[in-house]
Amino acid sequence: MNKHKRKKLYVFPEVQSKLLMRVGAYWGSCFLFVAIPVVLGRVFNDPSRLFYEHIPDLWKEYRHVAPLFVLLLPLAILDMLRYSNRIVGPLVRIRREMDALTAGNDTSPVKFRDDDEWQDLASAFNRLAEELRQARRLATAGSEHKNLDELERDDFELSRA
């Protein structure tokens, strides 16, 4: 296992914030799916009382569950943040290396942490980067060879004159 600790969990806000919003929405939905039937059951069992008169009784009955339910949201958010980092962190790294390659800079081979997703993407990127480096070397060697040929041709024409 790779021993490098993550320095940042929130590395790709465009994606991770959407995932975190979904966690909050799921948490709120779960709360409503549990609370609405409980409240409606109380109201239907005792229709003589108004809706809001049932709330103190519900609190007495379910107060031990409320802290656990409230604690669940930050735990779910932290878990989603950590897992999403394993997904988007490698994509951020690949994007940074691609930007360096397109700018003409050389890059070192990409290696993700052992627990990151997209391990096959790293090896595919490394193969592509190596092919690009070889193509650039050949193009550079070809242009140098072409310049050498032009110089020899110019020398030949000058010697004929």
N, C-alpha and C positions, 0 to 999 in steps of 0.2 A: 504494500500500500504506500502511496506517495505521502511523504511526511510534511509537505507544504500546507500550512494552514491558510485558510481563506482570509484575506484582509478585509474584504467588503462582501456583504451578502447582497446588497442592492446595486447590481452592476448594469442592469439593462432596464431602466425605469419604464420604457415604452411597453414592455411585455410584463414585467413583474408587477407593476401597479395594477394592470388589468386582472392578473391572477389573484392578487390580494383583494381586490374589489369583489371578485367572484366568491372568495372564501367568506367575506363579510355577508354577501347576499345569501349564501347557503346557510350560514349561521342564523341570520334573521329569519329565513324561511323555515328552518327547523324549529326555531322558537315559536313562530306563529302556528306551525302545524301541530305543535304540542299544546300551546296555550289556548288556541281557539276551541278545540273540542272539550278541553277541561272546563273552560268558562261556560260554553254552551250547555254542557252536561249539568252544571250547577244551576244555570238559569232555567232549564227545562224541568229539573227536579224540584225546584222551589220557585215557581213563577210569581208567587205573591210578593217577592222581594224584587226591587229594581236591580238592574245590571250591576251598577257600581257598589251596591250593598254586599255583593258576594266577594269583592276584592279582599277585605280583611280576613275572611275565612280562608280564601285561597292562599293568601300569604302565610297564614299560620300552618296550613297543611303542606305547602311546598317550599317553605323558607330554607330548608336544608338542601334543596336541589339548586336553588338560585346561584349560590356562590360557585358551585361546580360548573354550571352552565355559563356563567360570566368568565370563569377561568378558561373555559374551552376556547373562546375566541382568540385570545393572544397566543395560546399554544398552537392553534390551527394556523394562525398567521405566521408564526415563527417557522413552523414546519414547512409551509408552502414557500416561504422565503428561502429557506435552506435548500429545498428540493429544486425550486426554480433556478437557483444559482447553479446547480449542477447541470441544468439544461442550457441556460442562456450564457453562462460564463464562457463555455467553450465557443459559442457563436461570437461573442464579443472578441475573443482572442483570434479566431479565424478572420473576422472582419479587419482587425488591426493588422494582421500579417498580410492579408490581401491588399490593403491600402499601401503597405510598404512595398510589396511586389510590384504593384501597378506604378508606383513612383520610381521604380527602377532600383530600389534598394534590395540588397540581399537579405534573406531571412534565415534564421536557424530552424531546424526541424521542430514542428509543433508537437508537444507532448502534453496531454491533459492529465489531470489528477486521476488516480485509479477509480475513484467513485463517480467521476463525471460521466455524463451521457455522451454520445457521439464519438466514441473512440474510433469507429471506422472512418468518420469524417476527417480526423487528424491524419490518418494514414493516407487517405485519398488526397488531401491537401498537400501532404509532403511529396507524394509522387508527382502531382501537378507542378509544384514549385520546382522540383528537380528537373522536370522536362522543360520548364520555362528557362531555368538557368542554362541548361544545355543548348537550347535554341538561341539564347542570347549570345552564348560563347561562339556558336557557329556563325551567327550573323556578324558578330564583331570580327571573327577571323576572316570571314568572307569579305567584309568591307575593307579590311586591311590588305587582303590579297588583291582586291580590285584596285585599290589605290596604288599598290606596287606595280600592277600591270600597266596602269595609266602612266606612271612615272617612266617605266621602261619604254613605252610607246612614244612618250614625249622626247626622251633621250634619243631614240632611234630617228625620229623626225628631225631633231636638231642636228644630228650627225649627218643626215642626208643633205642638209641645206648648205 
